[in-house]
Amino acid sequence: MSSTTPLRVEIALDLETSGLDVYGEDEIIEIGAHEASSSFEVLVKPSKPICATVAQLTGITNEMLDEKGIALEEALAQLIQW
C-alpha cells in the first residue's frame, strides 16, 4: 500500500486598509498574496478617499485607487481564482 503526502502550500496574505482604526469604517484598499512561484495583487476601490497618512504608509494614492481599483467582491473572486 502506498502512502501519499498531502500537498502543502503556504501563501502569505497582505491587506492594506483605508485607515488605522480596526473597529471603524475603514475598508480594504489592496489585497496581495504570494506563494513560492507566483503572486497576486489587486487594488480595491474604497467608498471614500484614503487619508494622507495611509497614502504615505502604503504608497497607494487616491489617484491609483480611482484608476485601477475594483470592487471588493470582484477582487475577492480574482483572489479565489488565483
Backbone torsions as a table, in degrees:
resi	resn	phi	psi	omega
1	MET	NA	129.5	-179.2
2	SER	-93.1	145.4	176.6
3	SER	-107.4	146.3	178.3
4	THR	-116.7	143.9	176.8
5	THR	-95.4	127.9	179.0
6	PRO	-61.1	143.2	177.2
7	LEU	-70.1	129.3	179.1
8	ARG	-111.3	120.8	178.5
9	VAL	-120.1	127.0	177.6
10	GLU	-108.8	129.0	-179.8
11	ILE	-125.9	129.9	174.1
12	ALA	-93.7	128.5	-178.7
13	LEU	-113.9	133.6	-179.2
14	ASP	-129.9	127.7	176.8
15	LEU	-117.9	136.6	171.4
16	GLU	-110.8	143.6	-177.9
17	THR	-121.9	166.3	-175.7
18	SER	-78.8	-3.2	179.9
19	GLY	-164.0	-174.7	-174.6
20	LEU	-108.2	1.0	-177.4
21	ASP	-91.0	107.5	-176.0
22	VAL	-61.4	-36.4	-175.5
23	TYR	-102.5	7.8	-179.0
24	GLY	-90.0	-152.8	-177.6
25	GLU	-100.0	22.7	179.9
26	ASP	-68.0	151.2	-174.7
27	GLU	-123.6	158.7	173.8
28	ILE	-69.9	130.5	176.8
29	ILE	-115.3	-13.4	176.9
30	GLU	-153.1	139.4	173.1
31	ILE	-120.9	126.7	176.2
32	GLY	-128.7	144.1	176.9
33	ALA	-143.9	145.2	-179.4
34	HIS	-139.0	131.6	175.2
35	GLU	-123.8	163.2	-172.6
36	ALA	-47.3	-39.5	-174.5
37	SER	-112.8	-0.3	-179.9
38	SER	-155.1	165.2	178.0
39	SER	-141.3	162.9	-177.4
40	PHE	-137.9	137.3	177.5
41	GLU	-151.1	134.1	177.8
42	VAL	-149.0	140.4	174.5
43	LEU	-89.8	143.8	-178.6
44	VAL	-117.9	127.2	-177.1
45	LYS	-78.8	117.7	178.8
46	PRO	-80.3	167.6	-179.3
47	SER	-78.5	-15.2	177.7
48	LYS	-143.0	159.9	-178.7
49	PRO	-61.7	152.5	175.9
50	ILE	-84.5	157.4	-179.4
51	CYS	-82.0	164.1	-178.4
52	ALA	-61.6	-35.8	-179.7
53	THR	-62.1	-45.4	179.4
54	VAL	-65.9	-41.5	178.0
55	ALA	-59.6	-41.8	179.8
56	GLN	-68.1	-41.0	-178.9
57	LEU	-69.1	-38.6	-172.6
58	THR	-98.9	-22.7	-173.9
59	GLY	79.8	6.1	178.8
60	ILE	-97.2	129.5	-178.5
61	THR	-108.1	162.3	175.4
62	ASN	-60.7	-34.5	178.8
63	GLU	-64.0	-42.3	178.1
64	MET	-61.7	-42.8	-179.2
65	LEU	-67.1	-39.2	178.0
66	ASP	-64.4	-41.1	-175.7
67	GLU	-80.0	-40.5	-170.8
68	LYS	-117.8	-7.8	-177.5
69	GLY	-70.8	143.4	177.1
70	ILE	-123.3	169.1	178.8
71	ALA	-62.8	146.4	-179.2
72	LEU	-57.8	-41.3	-179.5
73	GLU	-60.3	-41.7	178.3
74	GLU	-67.4	-40.9	179.0
75	ALA	-62.2	-41.7	179.1
76	LEU	-67.2	-37.8	176.7
77	ALA	-62.9	-40.4	177.7
78	GLN	-64.7	-40.0	178.8
79	LEU	-62.0	-43.7	179.4
80	ILE	-63.0	-40.3	178.4
81	GLN	-67.0	-32.4	-179.5
82	TRP	-63.4	NA	NA
